Amino acid sequence: MAGEAMGKEEAHVRKLFSKYYSENKIAMPSAHMREFGFGGWDKKIEFRHIAVPGEAELMAKLALEAPLYVSYSVAYYQFPSARPMVRKGWRGADLVFDLDAPEHSCGKFTCQECLDKVKQDAIKLIEDFLLPDFGFSKSELSANFSGGRGYHVHVKSQAVEQLDRSARREIADYIAGTGLDFDRLFWEDGKKLFGPKPSDGGYGGKFAREYLRRLDDEEFAQQISRKLSKPEEKARLKSAIQQGNWDNIGIANRKRKLREKFEEMRLTLAGRIDANVTADITKLIRMPNSLHGGSGLCAKSIPSLKLDGFEPMRDAQAFRQGSLKIKAAESIPEVPGIVPEKMPAGKIAEVPQAQAAYLLCKKAAVLAD
Ligand SMILES: [Zn+2]
């Protein structure tokens, strides 16, 4: 901690963080084989190559130093503090996926829509890819809120531990649909257009299922063919696709339209995964259940992969007691779950501790006293 240079906002947040780490026990399996990185007020990783003998020592260190960000290596090392990296003795690594909310006008106060979107992407990653296509079991997967604007999914399994960078990148590319070829999924035979069945495995089946689902959307259906405004025509097409026949109603320009939908949908099928993170076998990633210095929220682990009912702004709050008088340093929007009403710049108000921490960490407010 840089004592004299520290502003009173940072000092307040560090005090809250220290209390949190002294009162909460966080599970960190194989702590002695991980490299840790700590961050401060201005930088998410200020110090790295930190090693600890075990979980208890880690918690004591966090309570004492109150870092504003805590990351740990996806890798297991024989000597986690050794430098340079090759001296650490890499023993394997978890497989991780980093999902971030899309770029949007909401900026630093991530809106509900963006948070919902990235949550749906995380659910898709787990339910449409990791469980069915890769065959991982639920017990090998864990998911946590990143503390900021996304989610992390971790796979801990002997099946992935030894994978190198290129194998990990292939996994990320498969999920992102990179290199996927329309002409290998669809072919014409005279009048008929053949393609995947919804019961197929892999990408073809996913595309078919998603397409059938989207046909229920009138706007989407109209883009395919005007004939689909008749329910009996739509039913005919849907039952043909069940059998892998993608045109039994005479759709004009069917191949071009389908190709367009294919390109558009493959982006939405996979979600926004940062392939560079997945491929990086020495990546430092936010420690689940640690605190995020950019939001004052907890990078909360989501029990039993139940992301559906998880609302980060409500469920990832770490400070549920007390209140604090703050002054808005800029115009602050309403943020459902944590900022109940907007605050114009300059407004002074006593607000719940979680809201105060959120706004101080966002550097959108200062202490009022
Ligand atoms: Zn947004």
Boltz pocket constraint, residues with backbone or C-beta under 6 A from the ligand:
constraints:
  - pocket:
      binder: B
      contacts: [[A, 102], [A, 104], [A, 105], [A, 106], [A, 107], [A, 109], [A, 110], [A, 111], [A, 112], [A, 113], [A, 114], [A, 115]]
      max_distance: 6.0
